[in-house]
Amino acid sequence: MSAELPRVGLGTDVHPIETGRPCRLAGLEWPGADGCAGHSDGDVAAHALTDAVLSAAGLGDIGGLLGTDDPRWAGASGVAILAHVRETLAAAGWRVGNAAVQLIAPTPKVGPRRAEAEAGLSAALGAPVRVSATTTDGLGLTGRGEGRAAVATALVVRAADGAGSVDSAR
């Protein structure tokens, strides 16, 4: 078979907001905002990116890789999860080409810290990551302030050394 084409994956994540929990989002801490409940740090942006990258490489999803029954990931940061996913991809012969994630929530305001979020997420994945945000104009669980959601896309390509061949039919 000829050279494999790049692959695109999609990831989503939704978590309820937990009053009093520190807010971790897009790899950053957001003082003054309540965080999201979750087994790890509740970072919906990092978790959506994780699912997008794993999906693109045909390696399942965050639950299959880092299940809630694994105590090693209890309270883990989204950046640590993404770094682990990067290693998992490399072992399977893939690398991230680029990725994008969009937060769906009225708070926190991402714009003032967008460059900082992009830099941290890009470092964790070893590829450019773009961050955007939107609201639902007061509709649904995000609009009512009950939770946050994120949607991400990722492009993966075969690593230059071709290590860890994965069945191209996946």
For each residue, the residues with C-beta under 8 A, 3 or more apart:
1: 4 168
2:
3: 158
4: 1 7 158 168
5:
6: 97 155 156 157
7: 4 56 57 58 155 156 157
8: 56 153 154 155
9: 51 52 53 54 55 56 57 153 154 156
10: 51 52 55 151 152 153
11: 47 48 49 50 51 52 53 54 55 61 62 151 152 153 154
12: 48 51 149 150 151 152
13: 44 45 47 48 51 62 149 150
14: 44 141 147 148 149 150
15: 36 37 38 42 44 47 147 148
16: 36 37 141 146 147
17: 34 35 36 37 145 146 147 148
18: 21 34 35 36 37 42
19: 34
20: 34
21: 18 34 35 36 37 42
22: 29 35
23: 29 30 31 33 34 35 36 108
24: 27 28 29 30 35 41 42 43 77 78
25: 28 30 33 35 36 43 44 45 103 108 110 117 148
26: 43 45 46 78 101 103 110 113 117 120 121 131
27: 24 43 45 46 77 78 79 82 117 120 121 124
28: 24 25 113 116 117 120
29: 22 23 24
30: 23 24 25 33 35 108
31: 23
32: 108
33: 23 25 30 107 108
34: 17 18 19 20 21 23
35: 17 18 21 22 23 24 25 30 41 42
36: 15 16 17 18 21 23 25 42 43 44 147 148
37: 15 16 17 18 21 42
38: 15 41 42 43 47
39: 68 73 74
40: 43 47 66 73 74 75 76 77 78 81
41: 24 35 38 46 75 76 77 78
42: 15 18 21 24 35 36 37 38
43: 24 25 26 27 36 38 40 46 47 77 78
44: 13 14 15 25 36 47 48 103 148 149 150
45: 13 25 26 27 48 49 78 101 103 117 121 131 150 152
46: 26 27 41 43 49 50 77 78 79 81 82 121 124
47: 11 13 15 38 40 43 44 50 51 62 78 81 150
48: 11 12 13 44 45 51 52 101 150 151 152
49: 11 45 46 52 53 78 82 99 101 121 125 129 150 152 154
50: 11 46 47 53 54 62 65 66 78 81 82 85
51: 9 10 11 12 13 47 48 54 55 61 62 152
52: 9 10 11 48 49 55 56 99 101 152 153 154
53: 9 11 49 50 56 57 82 85 89 96 99 125 154 156
54: 9 11 50 51 57 59 60 61 62 64 65 85 88
55: 9 10 11 51 52 58 59 61 154
56: 7 8 9 52 53 94 154 155 156
57: 7 9 53 54 89 92 94 156 166
58: 7 55 166 167 170
59: 54 55 65 88 89 92 166
60: 54 63 64 65
61: 11 51 54 55 64 65
62: 11 13 47 50 51 54 65 66 81
63: 60 66 67 68
64: 54 60 61 67
65: 50 54 59 60 61 62 84 85 88
66: 40 50 62 63 70 73 76 81 84
67: 63 64 70 73
68: 39 63 73
69:
70: 66 67 73
71: 74
72: 76
73: 39 40 66 67 68 70 76 81
74: 39 40 71
75: 40 41
76: 40 41 66 72 73 80 81
77: 24 27 40 41 43 46 80 81
78: 24 26 27 40 41 43 45 46 47 49 50 81 82
79: 27 46 82 83 120 121 123 124
80: 76 77 83 84 124
81: 40 46 47 50 62 66 73 76 77 78 84 85
82: 27 46 49 50 53 78 79 85 86 121 124 125
83: 79 80 86 87 124
84: 65 66 80 81 87 88
85: 50 53 54 65 81 82 88 89 125
86: 82 83 89 90 95 96 124 125 126
87: 83 84 90 91
88: 54 59 65 84 85 91 92
89: 53 57 59 85 86 92 94 95 96 156
90: 86 87 93 94 95 159 163 164
91: 87 88 163 164
92: 57 59 88 89 164 166
93: 90 158 159 161 162 163 164 165 166
94: 56 57 89 90 156 157 158 159 164 166
95: 86 89 90 126 127 156 157 158 159
96: 53 86 89 99 125 126 127 154 155 156
97: 6 127 154 155 156 157
98: 127 128 129 130 154 155
99: 49 52 53 96 121 125 127 128 129 130 152 153 154 155
100: 129 130 131 132 152 153 154
101: 26 45 48 49 52 121 129 130 131 132 150 151 152
102: 131 132 133 134 150 151 152
103: 25 26 44 45 110 131 132 133 134 148 149 150
104: 133 134 135 136 142 148 149 150 151
105: 108 133 135 142 147 148 149
106: 135 142 143 145
107: 33 145
108: 23 25 30 32 33 105
109: 112 133
110: 25 26 103 113 114 117 131 132 133
111: 114 133
112: 109
113: 26 28 110 116 117
114: 110 111 117 118 131 132
115: 118 119
116: 28 113 119 120
117: 25 26 27 28 45 110 113 114 120 121 131
118: 114 115 121 122 128 129 130 131
119: 115 116 122 123
120: 26 27 28 79 116 117 123 124
121: 26 27 45 46 49 79 82 99 101 117 118 124 125 129 131
122: 118 119 125 126 127 128 129
123: 79 119 120 126
124: 27 46 79 80 82 83 86 120 121
125: 49 53 82 85 86 96 99 121 122 129
126: 86 95 96 122 123
127: 95 96 97 98 99 122
128: 98 99 118 122
129: 49 98 99 100 101 118 121 122 125
130: 98 99 100 101 118
131: 26 45 100 101 102 103 110 114 117 118 121
132: 100 101 102 103 110 114
133: 102 103 104 105 109 110 111
134: 102 103 104
135: 104 105 106 138 142 143
136: 104 139 140 142 143
137: 143
138: 135 143 144
139: 136 142 143
140: 136 143 144
141: 14 16 144 146 147 149
142: 104 105 106 135 136 139 145 146 147 148 149
143: 106 135 136 137 138 139 140
144: 138 140 141
145: 17 106 107 142
146: 16 17 141 142
147: 14 15 16 17 36 105 141 142
148: 14 15 17 25 36 44 103 104 105 142
149: 12 13 14 44 103 104 105 141 142
150: 12 13 14 44 45 47 48 49 101 102 103 104
151: 10 11 12 48 101 102 104
152: 10 11 12 45 48 49 51 52 99 100 101 102
153: 8 9 10 11 52 99 100
154: 8 9 11 49 52 53 55 56 96 97 98 99 100
155: 6 7 8 56 96 97 98 99
156: 6 7 9 53 56 57 89 94 95 96 97
157: 6 7 94 95 97
158: 3 4 93 94 95 162
159: 90 93 94 95 162 163 164
160:
161: 93
162: 93 158 159 165
163: 90 91 93 159
164: 90 91 92 93 94 159
165: 93 162
166: 57 58 59 92 93 94 170
167: 58 170
168: 1 4
169:
170: 58 166 167
